[in-house]
Amino acid sequence: MAELSEVLGALMVSLVHARRMADEETAAVAEYYKDHPLLEGMSLPRVRVPELTISMPVTIDDHIAASDAKIDSTTNILRAVSSQLSSSVRNEKIESRNVAAFRNSFNSEAKTALNKLTILQKKNPGRVSKEAVVRAVDDALQTSIKNSNLSADISNDQKMQLTQAMRHTVSSVALKESSAPLSLKASAVTSAVKEKSTKESSVHLSITLREEGLEWSTAQGDNGGIQSRLQPE
């Protein structure tokens, strides 16, 4: 017994590997054509499956209910961001008489924002995401930089590094538990389906998979290096 998502994923993965195996054989045939005096000028045969329809029975055996994400405590998040703030101020060599005022303002703003999110989650379970926590702390950070006049003493690069480090830290500690979607337990093995199949438990899936090819594209980046990207054929 496996999750229905695993069954469907296995079908899609199989199609990907079928394309790989076909392309490997095409490459081997290309070498043969190249060295054959009568075939070298002919078009190279290449088989593709632009669309594949699969009809298969499965049994739905069980389901696992979805679970909501849970935000970590305000205390734990504030402890992490306070530590990150000290590291960033030290690493970016931020020396300003406004640093103390900035710290106090940030601690107050961040605590208020996190408490609001905690209350919101209690009223509406599942409504608070990791990104919501990151944005709340980021807003507190930007407000504190402005209110403490720290922006006059730091460069744009220092501000950007401070912001990115803080967002990364909050993202890593924001949630105590991540959300999980509802999952269905299913059997797709022929013998298992025959044994378990009843009018009440078996379903018939008709799945159409469409192939979309990708290819590597290389270009020179802004820093002079070579960047490779996958893009549609």
Beta strands, then each sheet from edge to edge (+ up, - down):
strand 1: 2-3
strand 2: 51-64
strand 3: 70-71
strand 4: 175-177
strand 5: 183-187
strand 6: 202-210
strand 7: 214-220
strand 8: 226-232
sheet 1: 1+ 5- 2+ 6-
sheet 2: 3+ 4-
sheet 3: 7+ 8-
end
